[in-house]
Amino acid sequence: MSYFKLKLILSGLGGVIFSFIFILLTFVLPVKDKRDAFVPKPKGKLQIISHSLKNR
């Protein structure tokens, strides 16, 4: 087997393994922070408008 074919096979295999690692990371890592669990109720008219614009 020539070295060119071996390099081609190894680079393809490395690319597949590299992309497989990133696909697994998308399932393992959380997407959204859970720090915003408690949101205080807006008190004034301006806060109500601001809150409604943030949470579209």
PQR file with spaces between the fields and no chain letter, atoms N, CA, C, O and H, PARSE charges and radii, in Angstrom:
ATOM       1  N    MET     1       0.857   -1.171    0.000 -0.4000 1.5000
ATOM       2  CA   MET     1       0.000    0.000    0.000 -0.0000 2.0000
ATOM       3  C    MET     1       0.907    1.239    0.000  0.5500 1.7000
ATOM       4  O    MET     1       1.872    1.320    0.760 -0.5500 1.4000
ATOM       5  N    SER     2       0.584    2.163   -0.839 -0.4000 1.5000
ATOM       6  CA   SER     2       1.418    3.362   -0.921 -0.0000 2.0000
ATOM       7  C    SER     2       1.132    4.299    0.246  0.5500 1.7000
ATOM       8  O    SER     2       0.072    4.245    0.871 -0.5500 1.4000
ATOM       9  H    SER     2      -0.200    2.096   -1.456  0.4000 1.0000
ATOM      10  N    TYR     3       2.098    5.148    0.516 -0.4000 1.5000
ATOM      11  CA   TYR     3       1.955    6.085    1.629 -0.0000 2.0000
ATOM      12  C    TYR     3       0.842    7.103    1.394  0.5500 1.7000
ATOM      13  O    TYR     3       0.220    7.577    2.346 -0.5500 1.4000
ATOM      14  H    TYR     3       2.958    5.192    0.009  0.4000 1.0000
ATOM      15  N    PHE     4       0.589    7.441    0.124 -0.4000 1.5000
ATOM      16  CA   PHE     4      -0.475    8.398   -0.170 -0.0000 2.0000
ATOM      17  C    PHE     4      -1.834    7.831    0.219  0.5500 1.7000
ATOM      18  O    PHE     4      -2.652    8.532    0.815 -0.5500 1.4000
ATOM      19  H    PHE     4       1.094    7.056   -0.649  0.4000 1.0000
ATOM      20  N    LYS     5      -2.080    6.565   -0.113 -0.4000 1.5000
ATOM      21  CA   LYS     5      -3.360    5.944    0.247 -0.0000 2.0000
ATOM      22  C    LYS     5      -3.498    5.825    1.764  0.5500 1.7000
ATOM      23  O    LYS     5      -4.579    6.019    2.319 -0.5500 1.4000
ATOM      24  H    LYS     5      -1.416    5.995   -0.597  0.4000 1.0000
ATOM      25  N    LEU     6      -2.379    5.502    2.424 -0.4000 1.5000
ATOM      26  CA   LEU     6      -2.413    5.394    3.875 -0.0000 2.0000
ATOM      27  C    LEU     6      -2.714    6.738    4.526  0.5500 1.7000
ATOM      28  O    LEU     6      -3.496    6.807    5.475 -0.5500 1.4000
ATOM      29  H    LEU     6      -1.501    5.345    1.973  0.4000 1.0000
ATOM      30  N    LYS     7      -2.101    7.800    4.025 -0.4000 1.5000
ATOM      31  CA   LYS     7      -2.373    9.143    4.544 -0.0000 2.0000
ATOM      32  C    LYS     7      -3.824    9.524    4.286  0.5500 1.7000
ATOM      33  O    LYS     7      -4.467   10.130    5.143 -0.5500 1.4000
ATOM      34  H    LYS     7      -1.465    7.744    3.255  0.4000 1.0000
ATOM      35  N    LEU     8      -4.337    9.179    3.128 -0.4000 1.5000
ATOM      36  CA   LEU     8      -5.717    9.498    2.782 -0.0000 2.0000
ATOM      37  C    LEU     8      -6.695    8.771    3.711  0.5500 1.7000
ATOM      38  O    LEU     8      -7.667    9.368    4.175 -0.5500 1.4000
ATOM      39  H    LEU     8      -3.814    8.687    2.432  0.4000 1.0000
ATOM      40  N    ILE     9      -6.447    7.507    3.979 -0.4000 1.5000
ATOM      41  CA   ILE     9      -7.325    6.729    4.849 -0.0000 2.0000
ATOM      42  C    ILE     9      -7.248    7.251    6.281  0.5500 1.7000
ATOM      43  O    ILE     9      -8.276    7.411    6.940 -0.5500 1.4000
ATOM      44  H    ILE     9      -5.657    7.022    3.602  0.4000 1.0000
ATOM      45  N    LEU    10      -6.035    7.517    6.762 -0.4000 1.5000
ATOM      46  CA   LEU    10      -5.883    8.002    8.138 -0.0000 2.0000
ATOM      47  C    LEU    10      -6.475    9.393    8.331  0.5500 1.7000
ATOM      48  O    LEU    10      -7.047    9.674    9.384 -0.5500 1.4000
ATOM      49  H    LEU    10      -5.200    7.387    6.227  0.4000 1.0000
ATOM      50  N    SER    11      -6.349   10.262    7.341 -0.4000 1.5000
ATOM      51  CA   SER    11      -6.942   11.594    7.481 -0.0000 2.0000
ATOM      52  C    SER    11      -8.469   11.517    7.453  0.5500 1.7000
ATOM      53  O    SER    11      -9.136   12.258    8.175 -0.5500 1.4000
ATOM      54  H    SER    11      -5.885   10.033    6.486  0.4000 1.0000
ATOM      55  N    GLY    12      -9.015   10.651    6.649 -0.4000 1.5000
ATOM      56  CA   GLY    12     -10.469   10.466    6.627 -0.0000 2.0000
ATOM      57  C    GLY    12     -10.978    9.887    7.927  0.5500 1.7000
ATOM      58  O    GLY    12     -12.007   10.322    8.444 -0.5500 1.4000
ATOM      59  H    GLY    12      -8.473   10.049    6.062  0.4000 1.0000
ATOM      60  N    LEU    13     -10.265    8.908    8.461 -0.4000 1.5000
ATOM      61  CA   LEU    13     -10.642    8.310    9.730 -0.0000 2.0000
ATOM      62  C    LEU    13     -10.516    9.315   10.872  0.5500 1.7000
ATOM      63  O    LEU    13     -11.359    9.347   11.769 -0.5500 1.4000
ATOM      64  H    LEU    13      -9.429    8.555    8.041  0.4000 1.0000
ATOM      65  N    GLY    14      -9.472   10.129   10.842 -0.4000 1.5000
ATOM      66  CA   GLY    14      -9.314   11.177   11.853 -0.0000 2.0000
ATOM      67  C    GLY    14     -10.435   12.192   11.792  0.5500 1.7000
ATOM      68  O    GLY    14     -10.914   12.647   12.830 -0.5500 1.4000
ATOM      69  H    GLY    14      -8.787   10.103   10.113  0.4000 1.0000
ATOM      70  N    GLY    15     -10.860   12.554   10.596 -0.4000 1.5000
ATOM      71  CA   GLY    15     -11.971   13.495   10.441 -0.0000 2.0000
ATOM      72  C    GLY    15     -13.279   12.934   10.964  0.5500 1.7000
ATOM      73  O    GLY    15     -14.065   13.652   11.582 -0.5500 1.4000
ATOM      74  H    GLY    15     -10.470   12.185    9.752  0.4000 1.0000
ATOM      75  N    VAL    16     -13.511   11.670   10.722 -0.4000 1.5000
ATOM      76  CA   VAL    16     -14.743   11.036   11.209 -0.0000 2.0000
ATOM      77  C    VAL    16     -14.741   10.975   12.731  0.5500 1.7000
ATOM      78  O    VAL    16     -15.752   11.271   13.367 -0.5500 1.4000
ATOM      79  H    VAL    16     -12.872   11.087   10.219  0.4000 1.0000
ATOM      80  N    ILE    17     -13.617   10.595   13.311 -0.4000 1.5000
ATOM      81  CA   ILE    17     -13.533   10.516   14.778 -0.0000 2.0000
ATOM      82  C    ILE    17     -13.658   11.907   15.390  0.5500 1.7000
ATOM      83  O    ILE    17     -14.340   12.076   16.401 -0.5500 1.4000
ATOM      84  H    ILE    17     -12.796   10.355   12.794  0.4000 1.0000
ATOM      85  N    PHE    18     -13.012   12.899   14.794 -0.4000 1.5000
ATOM      86  CA   PHE    18     -13.076   14.272   15.289 -0.0000 2.0000
ATOM      87  C    PHE    18     -14.507   14.800   15.266  0.5500 1.7000
ATOM      88  O    PHE    18     -14.953   15.415   16.235 -0.5500 1.4000
ATOM      89  H    PHE    18     -12.458   12.762   13.972  0.4000 1.0000
ATOM      90  N    SER    19     -15.230   14.568   14.172 -0.4000 1.5000
ATOM      91  CA   SER    19     -16.615   15.037   14.098 -0.0000 2.0000
ATOM      92  C    SER    19     -17.518   14.245   15.040  0.5500 1.7000
ATOM      93  O    SER    19     -18.480   14.793   15.579 -0.5500 1.4000
ATOM      94  H    SER    19     -14.867   14.069   13.385  0.4000 1.0000
ATOM      95  N    PHE    20     -17.219   12.967   15.243 -0.4000 1.5000
ATOM      96  CA   PHE    20     -18.010   12.152   16.168 -0.0000 2.0000
ATOM      97  C    PHE    20     -17.880   12.668   17.597  0.5500 1.7000
ATOM      98  O    PHE    20     -18.852   12.653   18.353 -0.5500 1.4000
ATOM      99  H    PHE    20     -16.438   12.522   14.806  0.4000 1.0000
ATOM     100  N    ILE    21     -16.680   13.126   17.973 -0.4000 1.5000
ATOM     101  CA   ILE    21     -16.478   13.685   19.314 -0.0000 2.0000
ATOM     102  C    ILE    21     -17.333   14.937   19.496  0.5500 1.7000
ATOM     103  O    ILE    21     -17.951   15.108   20.546 -0.5500 1.4000
ATOM     104  H    ILE    21     -15.891   13.138   17.359  0.4000 1.0000
ATOM     105  N    PHE    22     -17.378   15.813   18.493 -0.4000 1.5000
ATOM     106  CA   PHE    22     -18.177   17.028   18.615 -0.0000 2.0000
ATOM     107  C    PHE    22     -19.673   16.737   18.606  0.5500 1.7000
ATOM     108  O    PHE    22     -20.440   17.448   19.255 -0.5500 1.4000
ATOM     109  H    PHE    22     -16.876   15.673   17.639  0.4000 1.0000
ATOM     110  N    ILE    23     -20.095   15.716   17.890 -0.4000 1.5000
ATOM     111  CA   ILE    23     -21.506   15.327   17.915 -0.0000 2.0000
ATOM     112  C    ILE    23     -21.884   14.819   19.307  0.5500 1.7000
ATOM     113  O    ILE    23     -22.963   15.129   19.810 -0.5500 1.4000
ATOM     114  H    ILE    23     -19.471   15.138   17.363  0.4000 1.0000
ATOM     115  N    LEU    24     -21.001   14.043   19.925 -0.4000 1.5000
ATOM     116  CA   LEU    24     -21.271   13.574   21.285 -0.0000 2.0000
ATOM     117  C    LEU    24     -21.289   14.726   22.279  0.5500 1.7000
ATOM     118  O    LEU    24     -22.089   14.716   23.215 -0.5500 1.4000
ATOM     119  H    LEU    24     -20.124   13.791   19.516  0.4000 1.0000
ATOM     120  N    LEU    25     -20.426   15.715   22.094 -0.4000 1.5000
ATOM     121  CA   LEU    25     -20.398   16.861   22.999 -0.0000 2.0000
ATOM     122  C    LEU    25     -21.685   17.672   22.940  0.5500 1.7000
ATOM     123  O    LEU    25     -22.087   18.255   23.947 -0.5500 1.4000
ATOM     124  H    LEU    25     -19.776   15.723   21.333  0.4000 1.0000
ATOM     125  N    THR    26     -22.340   17.722   21.783 -0.4000 1.5000
ATOM     126  CA   THR    26     -23.596   18.466   21.692 -0.0000 2.0000
ATOM     127  C    THR    26     -24.681   17.828   22.540  0.5500 1.7000
ATOM     128  O    THR    26     -25.566   18.527   23.034 -0.5500 1.4000
ATOM     129  H    THR    26     -22.014   17.249   20.965  0.4000 1.0000
ATOM     130  N    PHE    27     -24.631   16.516   22.717 -0.4000 1.5000
ATOM     131  CA   PHE    27     -25.633   15.851   23.539 -0.0000 2.0000
ATOM     132  C    PHE    27     -25.281   15.891   25.018  0.5500 1.7000
ATOM     133  O    PHE    27     -26.174   15.820   25.862 -0.5500 1.4000
ATOM     134  H    PHE    27     -23.912   15.949   22.316  0.4000 1.0000
ATOM     135  N    VAL    28     -24.005   16.004   25.349 -0.4000 1.5000
ATOM     136  CA   VAL    28     -23.576   15.957   26.743 -0.0000 2.0000
ATOM     137  C    VAL    28     -23.664   17.324   27.406  0.5500 1.7000
ATOM     138  O    VAL    28     -24.113   17.428   28.548 -0.5500 1.4000
ATOM     139  H    VAL    28     -23.280   16.062   24.663  0.4000 1.0000
ATOM     140  N    LEU    29     -23.242   18.371   26.707 -0.4000 1.5000
ATOM     141  CA   LEU    29     -23.191   19.702   27.309 -0.0000 2.0000
ATOM     142  C    LEU    29     -24.580   20.332   27.361  0.5500 1.7000
ATOM     143  O    LEU    29     -25.363   20.157   26.427 -0.5500 1.4000
ATOM     144  H    LEU    29     -22.877   18.287   25.780  0.4000 1.0000
ATOM     145  N    PRO    30     -24.904   21.061   28.429 -0.5600 1.5000
ATOM     146  CA   PRO    30     -26.220   21.703   28.519  0.2800 2.0000
ATOM     147  C    PRO    30     -26.317   22.878   27.547  0.5500 1.7000
ATOM     148  O    PRO    30     -25.326   23.547   27.256 -0.5500 1.4000
ATOM     149  N    VAL    31     -27.514   23.110   27.061 -0.4000 1.5000
ATOM     150  CA   VAL    31     -27.729   24.170   26.083 -0.0000 2.0000
ATOM     151  C    VAL    31     -28.051   25.493   26.768  0.5500 1.7000
ATOM     152  O    VAL    31     -27.576   26.545   26.339 -0.5500 1.4000
ATOM     153  H    VAL    31     -28.320   22.567   27.297  0.4000 1.0000
ATOM     154  N    LYS    32     -28.846   25.447   27.818 -0.4000 1.5000
ATOM     155  CA   LYS    32     -29.334   26.668   28.446 -0.0000 2.0000
ATOM     156  C    LYS    32     -28.879   26.737   29.900  0.5500 1.7000
ATOM     157  O    LYS    32     -28.860   25.729   30.605 -0.5500 1.4000
ATOM     158  H    LYS    32     -29.231   24.592   28.166  0.4000 1.0000
ATOM     159  N    ASP    33     -28.515   27.931   30.333 -0.4000 1.5000
ATOM     160  CA   ASP    33     -28.186   28.126   31.738 -0.0000 2.0000
ATOM     161  C    ASP    33     -29.454   28.054   32.566  0.5500 1.7000
ATOM     162  O    ASP    33     -30.522   28.469   32.117 -0.5500 1.4000
ATOM     163  H    ASP    33     -28.531   28.750   29.760  0.4000 1.0000
ATOM     164  N    LYS    34     -29.334   27.531   33.767 -0.4000 1.5000
ATOM     165  CA   LYS    34     -30.493   27.426   34.650 -0.0000 2.0000
ATOM     166  C    LYS    34     -30.395   28.419   35.790  0.5500 1.7000
ATOM     167  O    LYS    34     -31.006   28.224   36.841 -0.5500 1.4000
ATOM     168  H    LYS    34     -28.466   27.194   34.131  0.4000 1.0000
ATOM     169  N    ARG    35     -29.635   29.481   35.592 -0.4000 1.5000
ATOM     170  CA   ARG    35     -29.481   30.486   36.632 -0.0000 2.0000
ATOM     171  C    ARG    35     -30.701   31.390   36.738  0.5500 1.7000
ATOM     172  O    ARG    35     -30.948   31.951   37.805 -0.5500 1.4000
ATOM     173  H    ARG    35     -29.139   29.639   34.738  0.4000 1.0000
ATOM     174  N    ASP    36     -31.463   31.547   35.678 -0.4000 1.5000
ATOM     175  CA   ASP    36     -32.613   32.449   35.661 -0.0000 2.0000
ATOM     176  C    ASP    36     -33.893   31.713   36.073  0.5500 1.7000
ATOM     177  O    ASP    36     -34.926   31.872   35.423 -0.5500 1.4000
ATOM     178  H    ASP    36     -31.262   31.091   34.811  0.4000 1.0000
ATOM     179  N    ALA    37     -33.840   30.929   37.118 -0.4000 1.5000
ATOM     180  CA   ALA    37     -35.009   30.169   37.534 -0.0000 2.0000
ATOM     181  C    ALA    37     -36.059   31.080   38.172  0.5500 1.7000
ATOM     182  O    ALA    37     -37.257   30.865   37.988 -0.5500 1.4000
ATOM     183  H    ALA    37     -33.001   30.800   37.646  0.4000 1.0000
ATOM     184  N    PHE    38     -35.618   32.100   38.924 -0.4000 1.5000
ATOM     185  CA   PHE    38     -36.544   33.009   39.591 -0.0000 2.0000
ATOM     186  C    PHE    38     -36.485   34.364   38.916  0.5500 1.7000
ATOM     187  O    PHE    38     -35.443   35.018   38.907 -0.5500 1.4000
ATOM     188  H    PHE    38     -34.645   32.275   39.074  0.4000 1.0000
ATOM     189  N    VAL    39     -37.607   34.783   38.350 -0.4000 1.5000
ATOM     190  CA   VAL    39     -37.710   36.099   37.717 -0.0000 2.0000
ATOM     191  C    VAL    39     -38.727   36.906   38.514  0.5500 1.7000
ATOM     192  O    VAL    39     -39.897   36.529   38.581 -0.5500 1.4000
ATOM     193  H    VAL    39     -38.454   34.252   38.357  0.4000 1.0000
ATOM     194  N    PRO    40     -38.294   38.020   39.123 -0.5600 1.5000
ATOM     195  CA   PRO    40     -39.244   38.804   39.910  0.2800 2.0000
ATOM     196  C    PRO    40     -40.307   39.445   39.019  0.5500 1.7000
ATOM     197  O    PRO    40     -40.047   39.779   37.863 -0.5500 1.4000
ATOM     198  N    LYS    41     -41.492   39.607   39.569 -0.4000 1.5000
ATOM     199  CA   LYS    41     -42.608   40.190   38.824 -0.0000 2.0000
ATOM     200  C    LYS    41     -42.344   41.685   38.621  0.5500 1.7000
ATOM     201  O    LYS    41     -41.993   42.386   39.570 -0.5500 1.4000
ATOM     202  H    LYS    41     -41.703   39.336   40.508  0.4000 1.0000
ATOM     203  N    PRO    42     -42.512   42.176   37.381 -0.5600 1.5000
ATOM     204  CA   PRO    42     -42.303   43.608   37.137  0.2800 2.0000
ATOM     205  C    PRO    42     -43.329   44.452   37.884  0.5500 1.7000
ATOM     206  O    PRO    42     -44.505   44.097   37.967 -0.5500 1.4000
ATOM     207  N    LYS    43     -42.861   45.583   38.429 -0.4000 1.5000
ATOM     208  CA   LYS    43     -43.732   46.414   39.260 -0.0000 2.0000
ATOM     209  C    LYS    43     -44.367   47.561   38.494  0.5500 1.7000
ATOM     210  O    LYS    43     -45.575   47.780   38.589 -0.5500 1.4000
ATOM     211  H    LYS    43     -41.906   45.872   38.362  0.4000 1.0000
ATOM     212  N    GLY    44     -43.568   48.289   37.739 -0.4000 1.5000
ATOM     213  CA   GLY    44     -44.102   49.457   37.050 -0.0000 2.0000
ATOM     214  C    GLY    44     -44.414   49.171   35.595  0.5500 1.7000
ATOM     215  O    GLY    44     -44.131   48.090   35.079 -0.5500 1.4000
ATOM     216  H    GLY    44     -42.587   48.111   37.661  0.4000 1.0000
ATOM     217  N    LYS    45     -45.010   50.177   34.936 -0.4000 1.5000
ATOM     218  CA   LYS    45     -45.397   50.041   33.529 -0.0000 2.0000
ATOM     219  C    LYS    45     -44.164   49.869   32.641  0.5500 1.7000
ATOM     220  O    LYS    45     -44.177   49.063   31.711 -0.5500 1.4000
ATOM     221  H    LYS    45     -45.240   51.055   35.356  0.4000 1.0000
ATOM     222  N    LEU    46     -43.095   50.629   32.927 -0.4000 1.5000
ATOM     223  CA   LEU    46     -41.866   50.546   32.142 -0.0000 2.0000
ATOM     224  C    LEU    46     -41.201   49.173   32.303  0.5500 1.7000
ATOM     225  O    LEU    46     -40.668   48.630   31.336 -0.5500 1.4000
ATOM     226  H    LEU    46     -43.085   51.284   33.683  0.4000 1.0000
ATOM     227  N    GLN    47     -41.230   48.615   33.503 -0.4000 1.5000
ATOM     228  CA   GLN    47     -40.665   47.290   33.723 -0.0000 2.0000
ATOM     229  C    GLN    47     -41.480   46.213   33.022  0.5500 1.7000
ATOM     230  O    GLN    47     -40.916   45.233   32.534 -0.5500 1.4000
ATOM     231  H    GLN    47     -41.663   49.056   34.288  0.4000 1.0000
ATOM     232  N    ILE    48     -42.781   46.377   32.965 -0.4000 1.5000
ATOM     233  CA   ILE    48     -43.639   45.415   32.259 -0.0000 2.0000
ATOM     234  C    ILE    48     -43.324   45.427   30.768  0.5500 1.7000
ATOM     235  O    ILE    48     -43.234   44.369   30.145 -0.5500 1.4000
ATOM     236  H    ILE    48     -43.239   47.173   33.362  0.4000 1.0000
ATOM     237  N    ILE    49     -43.158   46.603   30.198 -0.4000 1.5000
ATOM     238  CA   ILE    49     -42.832   46.706   28.774 -0.0000 2.0000
ATOM     239  C    ILE    49     -41.459   46.115   28.493  0.5500 1.7000
ATOM     240  O    ILE    49     -41.277   45.390   27.515 -0.5500 1.4000
ATOM     241  H    ILE    49     -43.231   47.463   30.704  0.4000 1.0000
ATOM     242  N    SER    50     -40.483   46.428   29.361 -0.4000 1.5000
ATOM     243  CA   SER    50     -39.132   45.893   29.195 -0.0000 2.0000
ATOM     244  C    SER    50     -39.133   44.382   29.306  0.5500 1.7000
ATOM     245  O    SER    50     -38.456   43.704   28.532 -0.5500 1.4000
ATOM     246  H    SER    50     -40.630   47.018   30.155  0.4000 1.0000
ATOM     247  N    HIS    51     -39.876   43.850   30.248 -0.4000 1.5000
ATOM     248  CA   HIS    51     -39.948   42.411   30.443 -0.0000 2.0000
ATOM     249  C    HIS    51     -40.598   41.727   29.239  0.5500 1.7000
ATOM     250  O    HIS    51     -40.166   40.648   28.833 -0.5500 1.4000
ATOM     251  H    HIS    51     -40.425   44.401   30.877  0.4000 1.0000
ATOM     252  N    SER    52     -41.623   42.341   28.673 -0.4000 1.5000
ATOM     253  CA   SER    52     -42.285   41.745   27.523 -0.0000 2.0000
ATOM     254  C    SER    52     -41.411   41.780   26.273  0.5500 1.7000
ATOM     255  O    SER    52     -41.496   40.888   25.429 -0.5500 1.4000
ATOM     256  H    SER    52     -41.974   43.218   29.003  0.4000 1.0000
ATOM     257  N    LEU    53     -40.565   42.818   26.153 -0.4000 1.5000
ATOM     258  CA   LEU    53     -39.653   42.887   25.012 -0.0000 2.0000
ATOM     259  C    LEU    53     -38.514   41.879   25.139  0.5500 1.7000
ATOM     260  O    LEU    53     -38.041   41.356   24.130 -0.5500 1.4000
ATOM     261  H    LEU    53     -40.497   43.542   26.839  0.4000 1.0000
ATOM     262  N    LYS    54     -38.072   41.603   26.348 -0.4000 1.5000
ATOM     263  CA   LYS    54     -36.998   40.626   26.553 -0.0000 2.0000
ATOM     264  C    LYS    54     -37.464   39.205   26.270  0.5500 1.7000
ATOM     265  O    LYS    54     -36.709   38.399   25.726 -0.5500 1.4000
ATOM     266  H    LYS    54     -38.457   42.027   27.168  0.4000 1.0000
ATOM     267  N    ASN    55     -38.698   38.897   26.634 -0.4000 1.5000
ATOM     268  CA   ASN    55     -39.188   37.519   26.568 -0.0000 2.0000
ATOM     269  C    ASN    55     -40.114   37.312   25.379  0.5500 1.7000
ATOM     270  O    ASN    55     -41.228   36.816   25.546 -0.5500 1.4000
ATOM     271  H    ASN    55     -39.311   39.552   27.076  0.4000 1.0000
ATOM     272  N    ARG    56     -39.692   37.667   24.234 -0.4000 1.5000
ATOM     273  CA   ARG    56     -40.515   37.434   23.036 -0.0000 2.0000
ATOM     274  C    ARG    56     -40.422   36.026   22.593  0.5500 1.7000
ATOM     275  O    ARG    56     -41.046   35.647   21.602 -0.5500 1.4000
ATOM     276  H    ARG    56     -38.787   38.070   24.099  0.4000 1.0000
